[in-house]
Structure formats: structure tokens, C-alpha cells
Amino acid sequence: MDSVEKLLKNLTEAHGVAGYESPVRSVVRDFLQPLGELSQDKLGSVICKQVGSGKSPKVMLAGHMDEIGFMVKQITKEGFIKFLPLGGWFDQVLLGHRVIIKTNKGDVLGVIGAKPPHLLSTEERSKVVFRKDMYIDIGANSEDELKEAGILVGDPIVPDSDFQIMANRKSYLSKAFDDRVGVALIVSALEVLKKQTHPNTVYGTATVMEEVGLRGATTSVDSVQPDVAIILESDIAGDVPGIKEEESKIKLGGGPSMVVYDARMIPNHKLCNLISKVAKELDINLQLSSIEAGATDGGAIHLYKTGVPTVVLAIPARHIHSHNSIINRDDYDSAVKLVVELVTRLDAATVADFTM
């Protein structure tokens, strides 16, 4: 593995569902420590301040470190766990997957189950199984066994999935690319920027609790008080069976994407134009994306005080919000190159022009 693959492996395999980010935060801090001055807001978002040739403008690079997961809702007398989602899950992707319950006695392995198909009626087999009818099985036979294992109501539950390099060596498979890939981009960009001049101060920010309402973005933007913000995210790749071109043209390996619309933000037009110009000069294919049923940390950040010029740059990913998603290394490398070059051009005059 090269350094980028090790970075992605360490970040994606770390545990950290929304509201319980402590394990992944420790990993993020280790990567950011050599790259600038670290601070942390009171919700737990980590901010790495890297001063360039000027204290301003303040450039915020934001990616959320939390992943979707679950929480223990109820322990049954028979020794099973009923659970609630932390973030948006499609019920059909849950059954049969391994999960890890984070307890005060250590990690406990379990699997998501439901009524066996052999015992379903013909009518029941034709219906979708909903989460409310599922459970987590740790191999116990009683409520007491769960308590002995340290499992309590309120414990976080993490998808169990390892980082893997796929057959073509350019595609990577793992949980939590939404949005550990954005956090990785922050690390990679700051590593390059530390070795060269940039006419601003950059704040690499790994936010918490994005998946449950952009909460870390709301507090961390107050700590940074940015003049401009670039949200680094995963995007929804539409190059899989069943998706029409008019629904999505975003392709894995087709280059990074720029989100021109989502449910909570329309980006700053002049900033978008600059990004398109820089991408063209760098010969980077920039895909244009719209997300009608989702939002990013930009939804909170762009509304800070009197407003912050904000845009979302993303890495296409297949199968997000599941135990396993796929990204492409070429998209990642192009995104790092684009972000670095963009930051070097964000001087005071350029940023001031975004709001004129």
C-alpha cells in the first residue's frame, strides 16, 4: 500500500458513527497534527489551522468524520438487540451484515437478522423486510448474556467492513467513504500546501454529526469564521444498472464532481466558475452533479452570519450509505490536485470578488 491507501484504510476502518466519533477523531488528529495548529470545538469537530503568507482570507476545507451506523434501542428478554439508525439507511441493504456494538467492556460482534425465509409465507416473501422487524444477534440466549457482555441501551453500533483494494488496483472498497474520503482529501491537500506558498490561512476541519443534521458544521464554522468554504464530500455515482442518464451522469473514474445544487445549498456562482476554470487549466475532467434529496455540511456553513461563499467538491462513490462503497483512485488524485491549486489562488482580492 502507498501512503494514500494507508490513509484511506486507517480512516475508513476507524469506528465513529454520528455522535460517537471519539475513535476516528483520534486517528484524524494523528494525521493532522504535523500539518498545522490543532483545536477542537465543544461538539468534537477537529480544526487544523495552517497559516500561509497571510492571516486572511480564511479558507475552510470541511469534511465530516462521522459515518452512518446504529444505536441500541432495546434489549429483548430472549437476548436480541432492537436498534435505531444514526443517519440514513435503506432497509434493504441491512440484512445479513455484520456489525460491532461498542460497549464499556469492549467491542461485541453481531449480525443483523430477521425471520428466516424458510418460515415465511408466500405472501411474506414478496414483501420488503423493514428495519423495525430486524434485530441484531450476538449469539446469546438471554437478556442476561447481553448485559454480561456490557451491552446497554444507547450503545453505538458500527458497520463491520474492512478497506480493500479491488482487482483493477484503482478501485477501493470500504465502509464510511461518506465522508472519510473528504477527511482524507483535507489531509492530502494540507500535506502538499505545507510545502508551498498559499496566500491565505487554511482551516482543515473534520466535522462531527453531519449524518444527523449538519451539527458539527454549525458549531465549527463559528470557530473558524471563514471567508470562503470548500466542502469535500462523496458523491453518488450513477453508473450502475437501473439509473437513467437524466437521473445521474456521475461516473466512477470520470473525475471529481462539483455539486451545483443540493437540497440545502446553491453554491456561489463565481466560486464555481473559478473551479471550472482551474479544472480546465489542469486538464481535469470536472463532473457536474445535482443532489435533489440530500445535503452536505455546506448547508450550515454557507449560512453563517451574513453568508459564506461555499461550494461542494466530491469524489464519486458507488453504494454509499451501506456497509460497502467503492471509489476510484484517479478521481481522488485529481481532486487533491484541484483543491491545492484552487487554494493557492484564493487571495484576498479573489475571495472578495465572490460577493460583489
N, C-alpha and C positions, 0 to 999 in steps of 0.2 A: 504493500500500500504506500502511496505517496502521501505528502503532508495534507492535501485536501481531503483525500479519502479517510485518513485518520481523524481529521477534524469532523467530518460528517458522521463517521462511525461513533465517535465519542459523544457528539451532541445528540444524535438520534436515539442512541441506546440508553442515554440517561433518562431517568424517570422524572416526571414533572407535569402532572395533569393540572388543569386550571385551579388555582387556589392552593396548590401543594407543590410549588416549584422548587423547594429547597435543594433537592439533589441535583437538578440540572443547573440551578443557579451557581452552585459550587463549581461545576465544570466550566460554565460561561466565564466566571470570574478568573479562573486559572488561565483561560485563553486570552482574556482582555488585559490582565494585569501588566504585561510588558508593553502594552500599546498606548497607555495614557493614564490619566488620573482617574481612579475609580471612586464612584459614590453610589448610593442606593437610596431610593425613596422609601417611604414608610409602608408601601404595599409590597415592596420587594423587587421592583424593576432595577436593573443594573445599568449605570451610565458610565461610559468611558470617554473622558474629555481629552481630546488630542489637539493641542494648540499648534496652529500653523504660523504663518508670518503675520497674522493679525488676530486680535481677540474677536473681531466680528468680520463678516456676518457669522452667526451661529447656524451651523448646518446640522440638522438632526437626521441620523440614519436609524430607523426604527424597525425592529423585527421582534415578534413575540416568541418567548421561550416556552410558553405553556403548550401542552398538547391536549387533545381530547381524551377523555377517559370516563371513569365512573366513580360513584361513591356507594359505600354500603348503606342501604336504606333500611333493611330489616333482616334479622336472623330468624329462620324458622325453627320450630321445635324438632323437625326432622334433620336439621343440620345443613340447610341450604341458605344461600345468600340471595336476597332480592336487592336489586341495585337501581340507581338512578343515573342518568347521563350527566357528565360535565362537558358541555359542548354538543355540537350537532352530530348525531349518529343516524344512519339509515339502518333501520332494524334488520333488514335482510342480510347485512354483512356481519352480524354478530355471532350467529350460532356456530359452535364447534371451535371457536378461537380460545386460545389460552390467555389468561390474564394473571396479573400479580397483585395481590392485596397487600398494601403497605401497612403493617401493624407495628405497635410499640414493642413487639417481640421479634420483629424481623419480617422478611417477605414470605408470603404464602402463595403457592401456585394453585390456580384453579382453572376450570374450563366452563364456558357458557353453554348451558344446555336447555332443553325444552322436552316436552312429551315426545317419546320415540315415535318415528314414523310408522313402525310396525303396529303400534297400538292406536293409530289414528283411524278414524272412519274415512270412507272415500270422500265425503264432503269436507272433512277437516284437512285432508291432504291437499286440497285445491286452494286453500286459504293461506295468506301470509301469516307467519308467526310474529306477533308483536312482542316488544321488549317486556311488557308487563306480564307476559306468560313465560318468560325465560327466568333462569336462575343461574347462579354460579355454584359449581360443585367442587369442593376441595377434597372429596373422598371421605367425608365424615358421615357419621350415622346419627348424630345428635347435636342439639344446641350446645351442650356442654363441651363437645370436642372443638367447636368453633371458638368458644370462649377460652379454652385451654391453649389454642393456637394464637390467642391475643386479638382475635377479630372483634371489632367494636363497630357499632353504628357510627357513621361519619368517616370511617377509614377510606382513603383514596384507593382506587383500583386502576392499574396501568395496563395497557395492551402489552403482551409479551411478544416481541418481534426483534430479530437481530438485523443489523446492517449487512447487506450482501452486494458484492459486485457481480453483475449478470454476464451472460455469455459473450456479449459484444464488447465487454470491458468498459463501455462508455455509459451504460445504464446502471443505476444504483437502486436497490430495493430496500426499504426500511419503513418503520413506523415514523410518525412525527416530522416528516419533511415539512408539514404545515405546523409550525413555521421554523423549525430548526435550520432549514436551508437559508432563511432570511438572516438568522443569527450568524450562521457560517459566513454569509456574504459580508456582514459587518466586520467580522474578524479578518477575513481575507483582504478586504478593502483597506482597513486600518493598518495591516501589515505593510502593504505597498505604500500607503500615504506617509507612514512614519519615515520612509527612506527618501522622500522627495518633498518639495515645497508645495504648500497649498495656501491660498490667500484668505484663510478663514480659520475658525475653530470648529472642529467636527466633534459631535457628541454621538458616539455609537451606543444605542440604547436597546437593551434586551428587555422587553416589557413582559408583564405578567397578566394573566386572566383576560387575554383577548377573546378567547373562545366563549366566554360567558358575559360579554358585553363591553369590550374595549376598556376595561377598568384600569389596567396598568398604564395605558396610553394617556388616560385622562389625568393621572397624577404625575407621570414622568414628564409630560410636556410642560407642566408648571415648574418643574425643577430646571429644565433646560431653557425654557423661554426662547424657542428657535425663531430665526428669521426665515428659514426655509426648511422643508422636511421631505425626505425621500423614504417612503415605506418600502421595505424589502420583504417580499412575500412569495408564497407558492401560488401558482395559477392553475386553473382547471384545464387540462389538456383535453381537446375534443376529438383526438384522432383514434377513437376506439369504436368498435361496432355499435350501431344504434344511434349515433349522434349525427345529425344533418349539418351540412356546411353553414346553414343560416343560424344554427344554434351555437356553433363554435368552430372556428378555423385554427385554433391554437394547437400547435403540433409539438410533440416531444422531439428535441433536436432541431427545432426550427428557429432557435434563438430566444433570448429573453423577451418578455412581453411587457407592455405598458398598458395599464388599465385606464381606459378613457372614461369609464363610468362604472360606479357600483351603487348599491342601494343607499349609501350614506355619504357619498362624496362625488362631486365632479371636480377633477383636478384643475390646477392652474394652467390656463392655456399657453401662456408664454413659456412656462417651465416645460410643458410637453413639447413645444416647438423646439426648444433648445436640446432636449433629449433626442428628438428625431434627427436634428442636425448633427449632433455629436455621433450618434449611431451610424449615420450615413458616412461621415468622415472616417470612422474607424472600420468601415465595411462590415458592420454588424447588422444582421437581419433583425429588425425590431418588429415583433408581432404586436398587433393592437387588439386589446381584449375589452370586453364589457361583461360585468357580472351583475345581473339584474336581481339575484336573490341572495346576495351576500355582501359583506363589508369587511373592512380592514381597520387597523389602528388609525389610519388616515381620517376615518370618520370622526374621531375625537380630536386628533391633533390639528386638523385644518380649521377647527372652530375655536381654537384657543384665543382668548381675549378678543382682539379685533380681527383675527384671522391670520393664518399661516399658509403661504403658497406651498402646496403639497401635491405629490404625485406618488403613484404606486408602480414600482418596477418588480417584476416577478419571474420566477423560474417555473415553466410548465411542469405539471406533475399529473400522472395518471393515478386514479383510485384514491384521492385524498379523502380524509375522514373515514379511514378504515385501518385495519391492522397493518396493511402493506401498501405503500405507494412507490411510484417509480419516477426518477428524474434522470436527466441526461447531463453528462459532464461538460459537453461542449457549450450547452446553454449556461451552465454555471460559470465557466471561464470567461465567456463573452460578457456576462453580467458584471463580473468583477472588473473587467477592463472598462466597461461603460461607466460604472459608478465612480471609479477612480478618476477617469478623465473628466467626468461631469463635475466632481468636487473641485478639481483643480481650476475650473472655470467659474466657480461661484464666488466671485469677488463682490465687493460692496455695490458697485455700480450695476452689475448684472442682477443681483438679488433685488435691489431697489426697483429696477425696471419691471419686475414681475407684477408689481401692484400699481403701476402707473397707467 
